[in-house]
Amino acid sequence: MESAKRVLVYLRKENSLLQCAQFVQGITGLYAGRHQDKVLVNCGLDQNRFIISDQAFSGSRNVQLQRPSFCPIKNLTPEQAASLPGATQNRGVDMGVAVLLQTANKKVLLTRRSKSLNIFPNVWVPPGGHMEPGEQLLEAGLRELQEETGLCLRDADLPWRILGLWESSFPPLLTTGLPTRHHIVTYLLVSSSETHQELQEKLRPDEREVSACVWLDPQTAERIVATEEGVKDSGKKVPGLQTSIKVTEVNGGTLTQKDLEVAVLLNTAPKDGEDVERVSTGTKYALRLWLETLLQKEAI
């Protein structure tokens, strides 16, 4: 294994012994069946291990786990799996955490990853990253939020919940290369008592990781969620809807408000060639779960 500082995913099914997940192991398929892409599981942290189980355990939470239908790990052939470098095959599955920060006026924050990053460059995602040993989920998420955006909410008593788990691989498609990373991302919904205008004044993005920020309203999120991966121009030709959205770009430490075409946020992952600026598939999943929470509150 690599550095002991990594928090890895461990699995238990049908009272089996707890085992470290293997890099080439389809975790969603283990619980849902090879050809299914979503399932309810129980998850929780224990001694710097992120445990996923088909049965409840002390401190666990019951949440949805999902992967894209084109998940590279799911679609690896035995020959492709065997061809991966030994260091990749033996690295296990990393645990990540991402924060969907909801404002008092019902907007959420997304960040555009720097073009210089090795994984998912120039892609829109919630703030997030790795967990450090000894951290709890919210603690790790708020640390990453502060490191990437400058928003310090770690001393606030904020309502939060796990939205869901996402099985993520990079590159995102086998047609663009064999996987070099395999993560389970835990999406947290954290609710702030401040509006997006108030939080905007405190934004100090780290340019090494973040090139822009945007506050999404539910209507724009609905359009993003409705786009279909693999379908050209999906969702881009809906008449009567806003065509641009205000984003905050960071350049040399200076923040600038600019208009971004909403169509850019509706891009999907290309089947081959270089990736494009878009909202990641996992983020679309998290946004869909967020919209469901808003509907649930309206129904009460």
N, C-alpha and C positions, 0 to 999 in steps of 0.2 A: 504493500500500500504506500501511498504518498504520505505527506505530512500528517502527523497525528492530530493536527489542528483542525482537520476536516471533520465535519459531522456527517456520518454516513447513514444510509437507510438500511434497516434490518426488517426481516419479514418473518411472520408466523402464520401458518394456515393449518386448520384442523388439528390443533393441539400439538403440532410438530415443534421441534426445538427451534429457538430463535436463531436465524441465520442471516449473515450479512448478504445483502442483495448483490448479485453478480452484474457486471457491466452490461452483458449481452442478454440479461433476463428481462422479458417484458412483464413489468410489475402489474399493470392494469390487467393484462391477459391472465396472470396467475390467479386473480380473484374473480374476474368476469368471464373468463373463457377466451381462448386465443383470438376469436373473431369479433369479440365485443370490445367496445371502447370506453365504457363507463360503468362504474360500480360503486356501491356504498361500502366503505371500509371504516375501521377504527384506527386512530392514530394518536401518537403522543410521544413526548420526549422521556427518555430514561437513561441516566448515566451517559450523556452525550451521544446517545443513539436515537435516531428517529425511527420509531417502530410503527409498522403497518401490519394490521392483523384482521382476520375475518371475524374475530370475537372481541368483545369489549374487555378491557383490562384497566387496572388502577390508573386513574387520571386520563384515560383516553377520551377522544371525542369522535362521534360518528359523522363522517363527512363523505362527500362525493369525490371519487378519484376518476380522472378522465385523461385520455390521450387523443391526439388527432388520428384519423383513419390512416393517414400516410406515415405514421410514426416509424422512423428508421429502425428502431430496435424491434418493433413488431414485424417488420418486413425483411429483416436480415435473413439471408440464406445461411445454412451451416457453413458453406464455403466462405462467404463474406465474413462471418463471425470468426472463423479460424484464421483469416488473413489479417485481422487486426493486430497491431503491435502488442507484444506481451505486456508492456506498461499500461496500455489502454485496457486490455482484457482484465487486468488485475486491480484496476483502480476503484472498483465498486461503484455505487450510485450515490452521488452527492445530494445533500439536503440543502435546499435554498428557501428563502422567505422573501415575500414581496408585499408591500403595503399599498392597499387601495385607500387613500386618504379622502374621506368624504367630508365636505365642508357643511356649515350650518345651512347654506342655501343650495344644498344637494348638487354639488359638483365634485368631481374626483380629479386627482392630479396624475398626469402621465408625464414621463420624461423621454426625450429622444437620446438614445445611447450615442456616445461619441463615435465618430468614424474611425478612430484609431484603436478601438477595442477589438480584441480577437474574436469574441463571441457576440453574435447578433449586433454588429455595428450598424448605426443609423436607423435602428428599429425602435418604435415607441413601446414603452413598457412602464409599469409602476416602479417606483424606487424599490430596490431590493438587492439581495446578494447572499453571501454565505452566512452560516452561523458559526460563532466562536464557542469553544468548549465552555460549559458552565452557563451559557445564556439561555433564557427562556424565549419563546417564540416572539412575543411582543417586544421584549428587550432588544432582540436582534433586528427586528423590523424597524423599530424607531431609531436604532443606531445607524442602520443603512440609510434611512430617510434623511437623517441629519448630515451624514457624510456626503450624500449625493446632492442634496438640495439646500442645505443650511437651515432647514426647519427643525428646531429643537423642541420636541414635544415629550421628551423622556421623563420630565418631572410632573407632567400633567396626568390626572386620573381620567383616562379616556376610555369610553365604551369601545369594546372591540370583540371580534369573533372570527373564527376561521370560515372563510367563504368556501374553499374547496382545495383539492390537491390537483396538480397538473404534472403529467409525466412528459418531460421535455428532453429533446436530443438536439445536438448541434454537430454538423449542419442539419437543418430541419427536414431535408429531403434526401433520400438515397441517391437521387439523380444528380445531386450536387456534391456528393462525396460520402465516404463511410463515416459513421459517428465517431467523434473524438470526446464528446461530453454527454453524460446521461444524468439528469437531475429529477428529483421530485420537488416541485415548487409548491410551497404552502402560501396561498393567498390569504392575507388578513384584511378584513374591513375594519378600519379605525375611524371613529367619528369625532370630528373636532367641533367645538362650540363656536369657532370663528368662521367668518365667511371667506370665500376665496379671495376677495379684495384685501381683507386683513392679512391673510397668509401670504398673498402676493408681495406685500411690502417687506416680508421677512425672507424672501427667496434669495439664496446665495449659492447657486449651483456650482459644483466642482467641475470645471471645464475638462478635466482629464476623463471624466466619466459621462458627463451630461452636456449636450449641445443645445438643448431647448426644453422648455416645459410648456404644458398646456393644461387648462382647467376644462374638463369635458362636462357638458350638461347631459341629462338623460336622453334628449332627443338625438344628439349627435352620437351618443353611445349606442342607441338603438340602430342607427344606420351602420355603424361599424360592426356590430354583432350580426347584422343581417347579411353581410357580405359572405359569399361562399368561396371557400378555398378551391382553386383550380378552375373557377368560372371567370372568364375574361370580362372586365368592366362590371363585375357584379356590384349592384347597388349604386353605381355612379350616375345612372341616367334617370333618377327619380326627380320629376319636375316639382317646382315650387318650394324647394328646401334651400337653406343657406348654402352658399358655394364656398365660403371661406370662414376661417376661425382665427382668432387672435392667439398667437403663441409668443413666448418670451425666449428669444435666442441669446446665447452667451458667447461673446467673442472677446478674448483678451481681458476678461474680467468685467466687461461692460454688458449690461442687459438692455436689449432692444425689443420693443414690441413690433411684431410683423404679422402680416396676413399669410396664412397657409391655406392652400386649396384643400377643402374637405376631401376631395377625390384622392389626395395623397394618403389619407388615413384609411381609405377603402382599398388600397392596393393589397394584393395577396402574394404569397410567396411564389416566385417564379420556379418553374419546373427544372430549369437549368440556367447556367450563367450566373452572373453576379446578382446578389440580393438587391432589393429595392427598399426605399423608405416606406414603411408600413407599420401597422399595429400588429404585434406578434400574435400568433394563433392562441397562445396561452392567455394573453391579455384579453382577447375577445371572449374567451371562456370566463375569465374573472368578471368582465363587464356584464356578461349575461347574468351571472349569479347576483351581481350587485343590483341590476335592474329588477330581478325577481324579489329581492329584499324590499325594494321601494314599493312594488305592487302589494306585497304582503302587508306592509304598514298601512297602505291606503285601504286595504280590505278590513282592517280592524275597526 
